Protein backbone atom coordinates (compact mmCIF):
# COMPACT_ATOMS: atom_id res chain seq x y z
CA UNK A 1 0.00 0.00 0.00
CA UNK A 2 1.02 3.59 -0.53
CA UNK A 3 2.86 5.07 2.43
CA UNK A 4 4.22 8.58 2.85
CA UNK A 5 6.10 9.34 6.06
CA UNK A 6 7.16 12.91 6.75
CA UNK A 7 9.85 13.96 9.19
CA UNK A 8 11.99 16.96 10.05
CA UNK A 9 9.45 19.37 11.46
CA UNK A 10 9.98 21.30 14.66
CA UNK A 11 10.22 24.66 16.35
CA UNK A 12 12.42 27.29 14.74
CA UNK A 13 12.93 31.01 15.13
CA UNK A 14 12.05 33.46 12.35
CA UNK A 15 14.82 33.52 9.78
CA UNK A 16 15.82 29.97 10.56
CA UNK A 17 15.83 26.85 8.41
CA UNK A 18 14.37 23.37 8.43
CA UNK A 19 14.59 20.46 6.03
CA UNK A 20 11.59 18.20 5.71
CA UNK A 21 11.84 14.68 4.36
CA UNK A 22 9.19 12.34 3.03
CA UNK A 23 9.93 8.64 2.68
CA UNK A 24 7.67 7.02 0.10
CA UNK A 25 6.80 3.38 -0.54
CA UNK A 26 4.14 1.23 -2.17
CA UNK A 27 4.27 2.80 -5.63
CA UNK A 28 6.77 3.57 -8.39
CA UNK A 29 8.30 6.67 -6.86
CA UNK A 30 10.63 7.45 -9.75
CA UNK A 31 7.65 7.76 -12.11
CA UNK A 32 5.55 9.95 -9.86
CA UNK A 33 5.35 13.70 -9.41
CA UNK A 34 5.38 14.68 -5.74
CA UNK A 35 4.11 17.68 -3.84
CA UNK A 36 4.23 19.34 -0.46
CA UNK A 37 1.12 20.99 0.96
CA UNK A 38 0.59 22.78 4.25
CA UNK A 39 -2.33 23.63 6.47
CA UNK A 40 -2.24 26.39 9.04
CA UNK A 41 -4.78 26.56 11.89
CA UNK A 42 -8.13 27.79 10.62
CA UNK A 43 -6.99 27.83 7.00
CA UNK A 44 -7.42 25.59 3.99
CA UNK A 45 -4.70 23.22 2.93
CA UNK A 46 -2.54 24.85 0.25
CA UNK A 47 0.06 23.74 -2.26
CA UNK A 48 3.59 24.72 -1.25
CA UNK A 49 5.76 23.09 -3.91
CA UNK A 50 5.73 20.35 -6.52
CA UNK A 51 8.36 18.41 -8.41
CA UNK A 52 8.15 16.26 -11.51
CA UNK A 53 9.21 12.62 -11.54
CA UNK A 54 12.69 13.37 -12.89
CA UNK A 55 13.03 16.66 -10.95
CA UNK A 56 13.22 18.56 -14.22
CA UNK A 57 10.22 20.71 -13.33
CA UNK A 58 9.45 22.36 -10.02
CA UNK A 59 6.78 24.82 -8.99
CA UNK A 60 6.24 26.91 -5.88
CA UNK A 61 3.56 28.95 -4.20
CA UNK A 62 4.31 32.64 -4.54
CA UNK A 63 4.56 32.92 -0.77
CA UNK A 64 7.58 30.59 -0.62
CA UNK A 65 9.41 31.32 -3.88
CA UNK A 66 13.06 32.08 -3.28
CA UNK A 67 12.94 30.65 0.26
CA UNK A 68 11.91 27.01 -0.17
CA UNK A 69 13.46 24.36 -2.39
CA UNK A 70 11.88 21.03 -3.28
CA UNK A 71 14.10 18.16 -4.37
CA UNK A 72 14.01 14.39 -4.62
CA UNK A 73 16.22 11.33 -4.44
CA UNK A 74 14.75 8.65 -6.67
CA UNK A 75 17.34 6.11 -5.55
CA UNK A 76 16.04 6.37 -1.98
CA UNK A 77 12.37 7.14 -2.68
CA UNK A 78 12.55 10.39 -0.76
CA UNK A 79 11.36 13.92 -1.45
CA UNK A 80 12.66 16.91 0.48
CA UNK A 81 11.59 20.43 1.26
CA UNK A 82 14.39 22.78 2.28
CA UNK A 83 12.89 25.78 4.03
CA UNK A 84 15.04 28.84 4.58
CA UNK A 85 14.30 32.33 5.87
CA UNK A 86 11.28 30.99 7.69
CA UNK A 87 8.54 33.39 8.66
CA UNK A 88 5.88 33.29 11.34
CA UNK A 89 3.28 32.67 8.64
CA UNK A 90 5.02 29.47 7.58
CA UNK A 91 3.72 27.84 10.75
CA UNK A 92 1.59 24.89 9.65
CA UNK A 93 1.37 21.14 9.36
CA UNK A 94 3.26 20.12 6.24
CA UNK A 95 2.09 17.15 4.17
CA UNK A 96 3.76 15.09 1.50
CA UNK A 97 1.38 13.96 -1.22
CA UNK A 98 1.18 12.00 -4.46
CA UNK A 99 -1.59 11.73 -7.03
CA UNK A 100 -2.17 8.13 -8.12
CA UNK A 101 -5.71 8.01 -9.40
CA UNK A 102 -6.59 9.54 -6.08
CA UNK A 103 -4.42 11.71 -3.89
CA UNK A 104 -2.55 10.07 -1.04
CA UNK A 105 -1.33 12.01 2.00
CA UNK A 106 1.21 11.45 4.71
CA UNK A 107 0.39 12.04 8.37
CA UNK A 108 2.01 15.47 8.32
CA UNK A 109 4.79 17.09 10.29
CA UNK A 110 4.36 20.22 12.40
CA UNK A 111 6.48 23.28 11.62
CA UNK A 112 6.27 26.09 14.14
CA UNK A 113 8.04 29.38 13.54
CA UNK A 114 8.13 31.44 16.69
CA UNK A 115 10.42 33.77 18.56
N, C-alpha and C positions, 0 to 999 in steps of 0.2 A: 504494500500500500504506500501511497505517497506520504512522505514525512518531510517536514521542514522544521528545523530546530534552530532558533535564533539564540545568540549569545552576545555578550559584550556591552550590554547596557549598564547604566549606573548613574551616579551623581557627579556632576562636573560643574565647575564655575563658568560663568560667561567668558567667552574667548577661548575656552579649552577645547580639547579634542577627544573623540571616542571613535573606536572602530568596531562596527557591528559585523558579525559573521552569521551566515545561515548555511547549515549543513543539510544537504538535500539527499533524499533516497527514494527508491520506489518508482522512478521514471528515468527516461533517458535525458539526463541533465544537459549533456553537451548539445542536444538538439532543441533545447527549450529556452525561450526568452524568460528572464526573471525580473522581478520588480520588488521594490521596497515601498511600503505604504506606512502612514502613521495616523494615529488618532489621538488628539488631545482631548482632555476632559470637556464634555459638553459640545464637542465639535464632530463633524462627519469625518470618516476616514478619508484620507487624501493620498494621491500618488506623490511620492517623493522622487523616485528615480527608477529608470528601467534600463535593461541592457539586453542586447540581442544574444543569440546563442553563441556566436563566435566573438562577442565583445566588440564587433566592428561598429555598432551603433549604440549610443547611449542617449538618454533624455532625462531632463531634470525639471522639477517644478521651479518656477521663477524664484520662489522664496529661498531656494537652496543653491542656485547656480553660483559657481565660483567658490563655494564653501564645502560642498559635499562631492564625493567621488564614488561612483559605483564601479565595481570590478568583479571578475570571476576567475575561478581556477577550475577549469573543466577536468583536470586530472584528479582533483580531490572533491569534485561535486560541491563546491562551496562558492557562495556569492558574498561579497563584502560591501559595506557602506562606510567609507571613511568620512567622518564628520569633523570639520575644522571650524574655527571661529564660531563656536556654538553660541546661540542666543537664547534668552529666556523663552522665547516663543517656539523654540525647537523641542520643548518639553512635551513628551507624548509617549505612547506605546508604539514601538516600531515593529512592523510585520513584514516578513518575507512571503512572497506569493508567486505562484505560477499558474498559468492558464492552460489547462489540459481538458478541453471540453468544458469543464467547469473550473472555477477558480479555487485553488487550494491555498490555505493560509497556515502559517506557523502559529505558535501560541503567543508570540510577541515578546518583546523585551523592553523594559521601561528605561527611558532616558529622561533624566531630570536635570535641567540646567538652572542652577540657583546659586546665589552668592551667600 
